[in-house]
Amino acid sequence: MQVQARFCMNRYRARMDFTLQQLRGFVAVAEELHYGRAAQRLNLTQPPLTRQIQALERMLDVRLFDRLGRGVRLTAAGGVFLEHARRVLALLEVAPEATRRAADGTTGTLRIAFTAIGAYAVLADFLALVGKGTPGVTAELTELVSPEQFEALANLDIDLGLVRPPIPEKFESMLVHSEDLVLAVPDSHPLAFGEGPVSLADVTADYIGYSPEGSQYLHDICAAMIGMDRYAVSQLASQVPTMLALVRAGLGCALIPRSITAMRVEGIRYRELDAADAHSVTLHACWSPDNPNPALRRLAERLREE
């Protein structure tokens, strides 16, 4: 039984072993509906072209043309085969150029990760840069906190991350965004009123802080700004929407990157900080030098130019 199955499979493979020359000959005859004109189009004499079509019909075990006097007509099977033959030839025509474009990074896929906070700050502009510099490249997006991004970069599970420092020395990186922190307060808080900058010394409410597991960088900066004694007893959250929900509920104030103010949350006011208290936070594009993706190399060059 197994011998018979192998024999049938080998016979099937042999029947399917047609050549590009046969496909081009078939398409020419199908479009001209005349062997003589098709042969002239292919710079052939008619007998070799006729033999090509006959060999193709034997391989497929179907009749592709009906002979009509001096011309031919496609059979139903021939019409179906014509669609597939054209598709195969079209793919083969573009394959060399597509291969070259993939090799030089003008096409392909970039797997990009970002933090939830970073998405508000820079993701839209960054994707616009990707689209401008490499319009043939598709971006696949994943939301990950920075430590998870570093692990994914090391494992080559992603190509590029938008991360907060500190950045491990084994990665290459580039600053892509810097912004100040502002103070988010409940609209019932005394500091919610007024237009000028406020001082952290005037904040008498509790703080909503960043979890060190998910946002070590922002956790450390805010703890240094506020003072570890006060920050150590603050409520911690790993996601900005959670922090803002706690602020809105009147449970405290929060230091957030300015880009987050784009989230117009009812019940919250955003206040600028005095120059003495002001502090900026940064976001970096980060990638592994061991990543072989040509699209990544091309984007890195674009980032350096920008």
C-alpha positions as YAML, in Angstrom:
chain: A
units: angstrom
residues:
- id: 1
  name: MET
  ca: [0.00, 0.00, 0.00]
- id: 2
  name: GLN
  ca: [2.83, 2.41, 0.92]
- id: 3
  name: VAL
  ca: [4.75, 1.48, -2.25]
- id: 4
  name: GLN
  ca: [1.66, 2.20, -4.33]
- id: 5
  name: ALA
  ca: [1.14, 5.56, -2.59]
- id: 6
  name: ARG
  ca: [4.77, 6.55, -3.23]
- id: 7
  name: PHE
  ca: [4.44, 5.55, -6.87]
- id: 8
  name: CYS
  ca: [1.32, 7.68, -7.28]
- id: 9
  name: MET
  ca: [2.95, 10.67, -5.60]
- id: 10
  name: ASN
  ca: [6.09, 10.42, -7.73]
- id: 11
  name: ARG
  ca: [3.93, 10.12, -10.84]
- id: 12
  name: TYR
  ca: [1.99, 13.22, -9.79]
- id: 13
  name: ARG
  ca: [5.19, 15.19, -9.20]
- id: 14
  name: ALA
  ca: [6.53, 14.19, -12.60]
- id: 15
  name: ARG
  ca: [3.33, 15.34, -14.24]
- id: 16
  name: MET
  ca: [3.59, 18.74, -12.51]
- id: 17
  name: ASP
  ca: [7.21, 19.34, -13.57]
- id: 18
  name: PHE
  ca: [6.39, 21.86, -16.30]
- id: 19
  name: THR
  ca: [8.75, 24.66, -17.35]
- id: 20
  name: LEU
  ca: [8.44, 28.42, -17.51]
- id: 21
  name: GLN
  ca: [8.92, 28.17, -21.25]
- id: 22
  name: GLN
  ca: [5.83, 25.97, -21.43]
- id: 23
  name: LEU
  ca: [3.83, 28.41, -19.27]
- id: 24
  name: ARG
  ca: [4.85, 31.37, -21.42]
- id: 25
  name: GLY
  ca: [4.01, 29.41, -24.55]
- id: 26
  name: PHE
  ca: [0.61, 28.45, -23.17]
- id: 27
  name: VAL
  ca: [-0.23, 32.04, -22.19]
- id: 28
  name: ALA
  ca: [0.81, 33.33, -25.62]
- id: 29
  name: VAL
  ca: [-1.42, 30.80, -27.40]
- id: 30
  name: ALA
  ca: [-4.29, 31.50, -24.98]
- id: 31
  name: GLU
  ca: [-4.06, 35.24, -25.67]
- id: 32
  name: GLU
  ca: [-3.54, 35.00, -29.42]
- id: 33
  name: LEU
  ca: [-5.85, 31.98, -29.94]
- id: 34
  name: HIS
  ca: [-3.60, 31.10, -32.84]
- id: 35
  name: TYR
  ca: [-0.40, 29.03, -32.85]
- id: 36
  name: GLY
  ca: [1.24, 30.93, -35.68]
- id: 37
  name: ARG
  ca: [0.77, 34.38, -34.12]
- id: 38
  name: ALA
  ca: [1.80, 33.07, -30.67]
- id: 39
  name: ALA
  ca: [4.97, 31.53, -32.12]
- id: 40
  name: GLN
  ca: [5.83, 34.78, -33.89]
- id: 41
  name: ARG
  ca: [5.29, 36.69, -30.64]
- id: 42
  name: LEU
  ca: [7.71, 34.32, -28.86]
- id: 43
  name: ASN
  ca: [10.27, 34.34, -31.71]
- id: 44
  name: LEU
  ca: [9.68, 30.61, -32.26]
- id: 45
  name: THR
  ca: [8.62, 28.46, -35.11]
- id: 46
  name: GLN
  ca: [5.23, 26.82, -34.73]
- id: 47
  name: PRO
  ca: [6.27, 23.15, -34.32]
- id: 48
  name: PRO
  ca: [8.25, 23.62, -31.07]
- id: 49
  name: LEU
  ca: [5.42, 25.66, -29.60]
- id: 50
  name: THR
  ca: [2.91, 23.00, -30.55]
- id: 51
  name: ARG
  ca: [5.07, 20.36, -28.86]
- id: 52
  name: GLN
  ca: [5.28, 22.50, -25.70]
- id: 53
  name: ILE
  ca: [1.51, 22.72, -25.44]
- id: 54
  name: GLN
  ca: [1.08, 19.02, -26.14]
- id: 55
  name: ALA
  ca: [3.63, 18.16, -23.42]
- id: 56
  name: LEU
  ca: [1.84, 20.48, -21.02]
- id: 57
  name: GLU
  ca: [-1.51, 18.82, -21.72]
- id: 58
  name: ARG
  ca: [0.02, 15.39, -21.10]
- id: 59
  name: MET
  ca: [1.48, 16.54, -17.76]
- id: 60
  name: LEU
  ca: [-1.83, 18.02, -16.65]
- id: 61
  name: ASP
  ca: [-3.83, 15.18, -18.16]
- id: 62
  name: VAL
  ca: [-6.37, 17.68, -19.53]
- id: 63
  name: ARG
  ca: [-7.08, 19.29, -22.89]
- id: 64
  name: LEU
  ca: [-6.28, 23.01, -22.74]
- id: 65
  name: PHE
  ca: [-7.43, 24.03, -26.24]
- id: 66
  name: ASP
  ca: [-10.05, 23.00, -28.76]
- id: 67
  name: ARG
  ca: [-8.80, 23.23, -32.31]
- id: 68
  name: LEU
  ca: [-11.02, 25.34, -34.58]
- id: 69
  name: GLY
  ca: [-9.82, 25.31, -38.16]
- id: 70
  name: ARG
  ca: [-6.83, 27.65, -38.27]
- id: 71
  name: GLY
  ca: [-7.27, 28.85, -34.69]
- id: 72
  name: VAL
  ca: [-7.91, 27.48, -31.21]
- id: 73
  name: ARG
  ca: [-10.31, 28.06, -28.33]
- id: 74
  name: LEU
  ca: [-9.61, 27.67, -24.60]
- id: 75
  name: THR
  ca: [-11.40, 24.83, -22.87]
- id: 76
  name: ALA
  ca: [-12.94, 25.39, -19.44]
- id: 77
  name: ALA
  ca: [-9.88, 23.73, -17.89]
- id: 78
  name: GLY
  ca: [-7.64, 25.88, -20.05]
- id: 79
  name: GLY
  ca: [-9.34, 29.04, -18.79]
- id: 80
  name: VAL
  ca: [-8.69, 28.07, -15.16]
- id: 81
  name: PHE
  ca: [-5.09, 27.18, -15.91]
- id: 82
  name: LEU
  ca: [-4.60, 30.51, -17.68]
- id: 83
  name: GLU
  ca: [-5.47, 32.44, -14.49]
- id: 84
  name: HIS
  ca: [-2.93, 30.49, -12.47]
- id: 85
  name: ALA
  ca: [-0.25, 30.62, -15.18]
- id: 86
  name: ARG
  ca: [-0.54, 34.41, -15.41]
- id: 87
  name: ARG
  ca: [-0.28, 34.67, -11.63]
- id: 88
  name: VAL
  ca: [2.84, 32.48, -11.55]
- id: 89
  name: LEU
  ca: [4.54, 34.47, -14.31]
- id: 90
  name: ALA
  ca: [3.61, 37.79, -12.68]
- id: 91
  name: LEU
  ca: [5.08, 36.66, -9.36]
- id: 92
  name: LEU
  ca: [8.27, 35.50, -11.04]
- id: 93
  name: GLU
  ca: [8.54, 38.82, -12.84]
- id: 94
  name: VAL
  ca: [8.46, 40.87, -9.62]
- id: 95
  name: ALA
  ca: [10.37, 38.36, -7.46]
- id: 96
  name: PRO
  ca: [13.92, 39.62, -8.25]
- id: 97
  name: GLU
  ca: [13.07, 43.27, -7.54]
- id: 98
  name: ALA
  ca: [11.08, 42.34, -4.41]
- id: 99
  name: THR
  ca: [14.05, 40.29, -3.20]
- id: 100
  name: ARG
  ca: [16.45, 43.17, -3.76]
- id: 101
  name: ARG
  ca: [14.11, 45.60, -1.95]
- id: 102
  name: ALA
  ca: [13.84, 43.26, 1.03]
- id: 103
  name: ALA
  ca: [17.62, 42.90, 1.14]
- id: 104
  name: ASP
  ca: [18.21, 46.67, 1.22]
- id: 105
  name: GLY
  ca: [15.44, 47.27, 3.78]
- id: 106
  name: THR
  ca: [12.98, 49.20, 1.62]
- id: 107
  name: THR
  ca: [10.36, 46.49, 2.17]
- id: 108
  name: GLY
  ca: [9.71, 44.08, 5.00]
- id: 109
  name: THR
  ca: [8.38, 44.22, 8.54]
- id: 110
  name: LEU
  ca: [9.52, 46.09, 11.64]
- id: 111
  name: ARG
  ca: [8.34, 44.75, 14.99]
- id: 112
  name: ILE
  ca: [8.13, 47.81, 17.24]
- id: 113
  name: ALA
  ca: [7.35, 47.82, 20.95]
- id: 114
  name: PHE
  ca: [6.36, 50.81, 23.04]
- id: 115
  name: THR
  ca: [5.38, 51.70, 26.58]
- id: 116
  name: ALA
  ca: [1.86, 52.87, 27.36]
- id: 117
  name: ILE
  ca: [3.15, 56.32, 28.35]
- id: 118
  name: GLY
  ca: [5.50, 56.46, 25.36]
- id: 119
  name: ALA
  ca: [2.55, 55.86, 23.05]
- id: 120
  name: TYR
  ca: [1.13, 59.27, 23.99]
- id: 121
  name: ALA
  ca: [4.49, 61.00, 23.70]
- id: 122
  name: VAL
  ca: [5.97, 59.84, 20.45]
- id: 123
  name: LEU
  ca: [4.38, 56.79, 18.82]
- id: 124
  name: ALA
  ca: [2.34, 58.65, 16.19]
- id: 125
  name: ASP
  ca: [5.30, 60.81, 15.12]
- id: 126
  name: PHE
  ca: [7.64, 57.83, 15.19]
- id: 127
  name: LEU
  ca: [5.37, 55.76, 12.93]
- id: 128
  name: ALA
  ca: [5.14, 58.73, 10.57]
- id: 129
  name: LEU
  ca: [8.95, 58.74, 10.43]
- id: 130
  name: VAL
  ca: [8.96, 55.01, 9.66]
- id: 131
  name: GLY
  ca: [6.40, 55.54, 6.91]
- id: 132
  name: LYS
  ca: [8.34, 58.45, 5.41]
- id: 133
  name: GLY
  ca: [11.74, 56.80, 5.52]
- id: 134
  name: THR
  ca: [10.68, 53.28, 4.57]
- id: 135
  name: PRO
  ca: [7.22, 53.48, 2.95]
- id: 136
  name: GLY
  ca: [7.34, 49.83, 1.89]
- id: 137
  name: VAL
  ca: [7.89, 48.58, 5.46]
- id: 138
  name: THR
  ca: [5.02, 47.35, 7.62]
- id: 139
  name: ALA
  ca: [5.09, 48.09, 11.36]
- id: 140
  name: GLU
  ca: [3.85, 45.47, 13.82]
- id: 141
  name: LEU
  ca: [3.15, 47.06, 17.22]
- id: 142
  name: THR
  ca: [3.33, 45.58, 20.71]
- id: 143
  name: GLU
  ca: [2.84, 47.32, 24.06]
- id: 144
  name: LEU
  ca: [5.50, 46.28, 26.61]
- id: 145
  name: VAL
  ca: [7.09, 47.92, 29.64]
- id: 146
  name: SER
  ca: [10.76, 48.76, 29.18]
- id: 147
  name: PRO
  ca: [12.24, 45.72, 31.02]
- id: 148
  name: GLU
  ca: [10.14, 43.40, 28.89]
- id: 149
  name: GLN
  ca: [11.28, 45.25, 25.78]
- id: 150
  name: PHE
  ca: [14.94, 44.75, 26.68]
- id: 151
  name: GLU
  ca: [14.32, 41.01, 27.03]
- id: 152
  name: ALA
  ca: [12.45, 40.87, 23.74]
- id: 153
  name: LEU
  ca: [15.22, 42.83, 22.00]
- id: 154
  name: ALA
  ca: [17.86, 40.44, 23.33]
- id: 155
  name: ASN
  ca: [15.85, 37.46, 22.08]
- id: 156
  name: LEU
  ca: [15.23, 39.20, 18.72]
- id: 157
  name: ASP
  ca: [11.49, 38.88, 19.33]
- id: 158
  name: ILE
  ca: [11.14, 42.57, 18.43]
- id: 159
  name: ASP
  ca: [13.28, 44.76, 16.20]
- id: 160
  name: LEU
  ca: [13.04, 48.11, 17.96]
- id: 161
  name: GLY
  ca: [11.76, 49.40, 21.28]
- id: 162
  name: LEU
  ca: [10.70, 52.82, 22.48]
- id: 163
  name: VAL
  ca: [12.05, 52.63, 26.02]
- id: 164
  name: ARG
  ca: [12.90, 54.58, 29.14]
- id: 165
  name: PRO
  ca: [16.46, 54.58, 30.53]
- id: 166
  name: PRO
  ca: [18.63, 53.11, 31.85]
- id: 167
  name: ILE
  ca: [19.49, 51.23, 28.66]
- id: 168
  name: PRO
  ca: [21.77, 48.18, 28.85]
- id: 169
  name: GLU
  ca: [25.15, 48.76, 27.20]
- id: 170
  name: LYS
  ca: [24.70, 45.84, 24.80]
- id: 171
  name: PHE
  ca: [22.02, 47.76, 22.88]
- id: 172
  name: GLU
  ca: [22.28, 50.69, 20.51]
- id: 173
  name: SER
  ca: [19.96, 53.60, 21.22]
- id: 174
  name: MET
  ca: [19.04, 57.12, 20.27]
- id: 175
  name: LEU
  ca: [17.12, 59.85, 22.07]
- id: 176
  name: VAL
  ca: [13.83, 60.44, 20.29]
- id: 177
  name: HIS
  ca: [11.83, 62.50, 22.79]
- id: 178
  name: SER
  ca: [12.21, 64.64, 25.90]
- id: 179
  name: GLU
  ca: [9.44, 66.34, 27.87]
- id: 180
  name: ASP
  ca: [8.77, 67.93, 31.24]
- id: 181
  name: LEU
  ca: [6.75, 66.46, 34.05]
- id: 182
  name: VAL
  ca: [3.57, 68.25, 35.11]
- id: 183
  name: LEU
  ca: [1.38, 67.84, 38.17]
- id: 184
  name: ALA
  ca: [-2.05, 66.22, 37.87]
- id: 185
  name: VAL
  ca: [-4.41, 67.21, 40.69]
- id: 186
  name: PRO
  ca: [-8.11, 66.58, 41.41]
- id: 187
  name: ASP
  ca: [-10.22, 69.55, 40.35]
- id: 188
  name: SER
  ca: [-11.31, 69.90, 43.98]
- id: 189
  name: HIS
  ca: [-7.70, 70.37, 45.16]
- id: 190
  name: PRO
  ca: [-6.53, 73.88, 46.16]
- id: 191
  name: LEU
  ca: [-3.78, 73.72, 43.52]
- id: 192
  name: ALA
  ca: [-6.37, 73.12, 40.81]
- id: 193
  name: PHE
  ca: [-7.10, 76.85, 40.81]
- id: 194
  name: GLY
  ca: [-4.81, 79.43, 39.26]
- id: 195
  name: GLU
  ca: [-2.83, 79.65, 36.06]
- id: 196
  name: GLY
  ca: [0.84, 79.98, 36.97]
- id: 197
  name: PRO
  ca: [3.37, 77.28, 37.88]
- id: 198
  name: VAL
  ca: [3.12, 75.54, 41.24]
- id: 199
  name: SER
  ca: [5.74, 74.37, 43.68]
- id: 200
  name: LEU
  ca: [6.01, 70.80, 44.93]
- id: 201
  name: ALA
  ca: [6.40, 72.26, 48.41]
- id: 202
  name: ASP
  ca: [2.79, 73.36, 48.15]
- id: 203
  name: VAL
  ca: [1.52, 69.83, 47.56]
- id: 204
  name: THR
  ca: [-0.03, 68.67, 50.82]
- id: 205
  name: ALA
  ca: [-2.02, 65.77, 49.39]
- id: 206
  name: ASP
  ca: [-0.73, 62.24, 48.98]
- id: 207
  name: TYR
  ca: [0.97, 61.17, 45.76]
- id: 208
  name: ILE
  ca: [0.02, 58.51, 43.28]
- id: 209
  name: GLY
  ca: [3.34, 57.00, 42.23]
- id: 210
  name: TYR
  ca: [4.81, 54.69, 39.60]
- id: 211
  name: SER
  ca: [5.36, 51.04, 40.31]
- id: 212
  name: PRO
  ca: [9.10, 50.23, 40.33]
- id: 213
  name: GLU
  ca: [8.40, 46.89, 38.63]
- id: 214
  name: GLY
  ca: [6.83, 48.43, 35.54]
- id: 215
  name: SER
  ca: [8.19, 52.02, 35.52]
- id: 216
  name: GLN
  ca: [11.49, 52.03, 37.41]
- id: 217
  name: TYR
  ca: [12.77, 55.10, 35.59]
- id: 218
  name: LEU
  ca: [9.76, 57.30, 36.39]
- id: 219
  name: HIS
  ca: [9.53, 55.82, 39.89]
- id: 220
  name: ASP
  ca: [13.11, 56.84, 40.70]
- id: 221
  name: ILE
  ca: [12.79, 60.34, 39.23]
- id: 222
  name: CYS
  ca: [9.54, 61.11, 41.04]
- id: 223
  name: ALA
  ca: [10.84, 59.69, 44.31]
- id: 224
  name: ALA
  ca: [13.87, 61.98, 44.04]
- id: 225
  name: MET
  ca: [11.71, 65.00, 43.26]
- id: 226
  name: ILE
  ca: [9.21, 64.42, 46.06]
- id: 227
  name: GLY
  ca: [11.43, 62.79, 48.62]
- id: 228
  name: MET
  ca: [11.59, 59.09, 49.29]
- id: 229
  name: ASP
  ca: [9.93, 59.41, 52.70]
- id: 230
  name: ARG
  ca: [6.73, 60.75, 51.14]
- id: 231
  name: TYR
  ca: [6.95, 58.63, 48.01]
- id: 232
  name: ALA
  ca: [7.45, 55.41, 49.94]
- id: 233
  name: VAL
  ca: [3.96, 55.66, 51.43]
- id: 234
  name: SER
  ca: [2.23, 56.75, 48.22]
- id: 235
  name: GLN
  ca: [-0.11, 54.52, 46.27]
- id: 236
  name: LEU
  ca: [1.61, 52.93, 43.29]
- id: 237
  name: ALA
  ca: [0.19, 52.16, 39.86]
- id: 238
  name: SER
  ca: [1.80, 50.62, 36.79]
- id: 239
  name: GLN
  ca: [-0.47, 52.22, 34.17]
- id: 240
  name: VAL
  ca: [-1.17, 55.92, 33.64]
- id: 241
  name: PRO
  ca: [-4.94, 55.48, 33.16]
- id: 242
  name: THR
  ca: [-5.04, 53.88, 36.63]
- id: 243
  name: MET
  ca: [-3.03, 56.74, 38.12]
- id: 244
  name: LEU
  ca: [-5.36, 59.33, 36.61]
- id: 245
  name: ALA
  ca: [-8.40, 57.42, 37.85]
- id: 246
  name: LEU
  ca: [-6.96, 57.56, 41.38]
- id: 247
  name: VAL
  ca: [-6.23, 61.27, 41.04]
- id: 248
  name: ARG
  ca: [-9.76, 61.91, 39.78]
- id: 249
  name: ALA
  ca: [-11.11, 60.02, 42.79]
- id: 250
  name: GLY
  ca: [-9.32, 62.51, 45.04]
- id: 251
  name: LEU
  ca: [-6.82, 60.01, 46.39]
- id: 252
  name: GLY
  ca: [-3.76, 62.08, 45.57]
- id: 253
  name: CYS
  ca: [-1.72, 63.98, 42.99]
- id: 254
  name: ALA
  ca: [0.62, 62.56, 40.34]
- id: 255
  name: LEU
  ca: [3.63, 63.70, 38.36]
- id: 256
  name: ILE
  ca: [3.10, 62.76, 34.73]
- id: 257
  name: PRO
  ca: [4.83, 63.46, 31.41]
- id: 258
  name: ARG
  ca: [3.34, 66.48, 29.66]
- id: 259
  name: SER
  ca: [2.16, 64.38, 26.68]
- id: 260
  name: ILE
  ca: [-0.30, 62.59, 28.96]
- id: 261
  name: THR
  ca: [-2.27, 65.83, 29.30]
- id: 262
  name: ALA
  ca: [-3.68, 64.92, 25.88]
- id: 263
  name: MET
  ca: [-5.90, 62.56, 27.90]
- id: 264
  name: ARG
  ca: [-8.58, 65.09, 28.79]
- id: 265
  name: VAL
  ca: [-9.88, 63.36, 31.91]
- id: 266
  name: GLU
  ca: [-12.85, 65.08, 33.51]
- id: 267
  name: GLY
  ca: [-12.20, 66.01, 37.14]
- id: 268
  name: ILE
  ca: [-8.43, 66.54, 36.73]
- id: 269
  name: ARG
  ca: [-6.37, 69.71, 36.29]
- id: 270
  name: TYR
  ca: [-2.80, 69.75, 35.00]
- id: 271
  name: ARG
  ca: [-0.40, 72.32, 36.48]
- id: 272
  name: GLU
  ca: [3.06, 73.36, 35.35]
- id: 273
  name: LEU
  ca: [5.88, 73.13, 37.89]
- id: 274
  name: ASP
  ca: [8.14, 75.95, 39.06]
- id: 275
  name: ALA
  ca: [11.50, 76.08, 37.31]
- id: 276
  name: ALA
  ca: [13.17, 74.95, 40.55]
- id: 277
  name: ASP
  ca: [11.10, 71.77, 40.56]
- id: 278
  name: ALA
  ca: [10.94, 71.15, 36.82]
- id: 279
  name: HIS
  ca: [12.35, 67.88, 35.57]
- id: 280
  name: SER
  ca: [12.32, 66.32, 32.11]
- id: 281
  name: VAL
  ca: [12.03, 62.65, 31.19]
- id: 282
  name: THR
  ca: [13.35, 60.99, 28.03]
- id: 283
  name: LEU
  ca: [12.33, 58.27, 25.64]
- id: 284
  name: HIS
  ca: [14.78, 56.38, 23.43]
- id: 285
  name: ALA
  ca: [14.66, 54.20, 20.35]
- id: 286
  name: CYS
  ca: [16.61, 51.05, 21.19]
- id: 287
  name: TRP
  ca: [17.69, 48.04, 19.15]
- id: 288
  name: SER
  ca: [20.14, 45.15, 19.21]
- id: 289
  name: PRO
  ca: [23.25, 45.43, 17.00]
- id: 290
  name: ASP
  ca: [22.89, 41.68, 16.41]
- id: 291
  name: ASN
  ca: [19.50, 42.09, 14.71]
- id: 292
  name: PRO
  ca: [19.87, 41.16, 11.00]
- id: 293
  name: ASN
  ca: [16.67, 42.87, 9.78]
- id: 294
  name: PRO
  ca: [17.66, 45.14, 6.81]
- id: 295
  name: ALA
  ca: [14.62, 47.35, 7.45]
- id: 296
  name: LEU
  ca: [15.95, 48.03, 10.96]
- id: 297
  name: ARG
  ca: [19.36, 49.06, 9.63]
- id: 298
  name: ARG
  ca: [17.69, 51.41, 7.17]
- id: 299
  name: LEU
  ca: [15.50, 52.94, 9.89]
- id: 300
  name: ALA
  ca: [18.53, 53.39, 12.19]
- id: 301
  name: GLU
  ca: [20.26, 55.35, 9.41]
- id: 302
  name: ARG
  ca: [17.14, 57.46, 9.01]
- id: 303
  name: LEU
  ca: [17.03, 58.19, 12.74]
- id: 304
  name: ARG
  ca: [20.64, 59.38, 12.70]
- id: 305
  name: GLU
  ca: [19.87, 61.70, 9.78]
- id: 306
  name: GLU
  ca: [16.83, 63.13, 11.55]
...
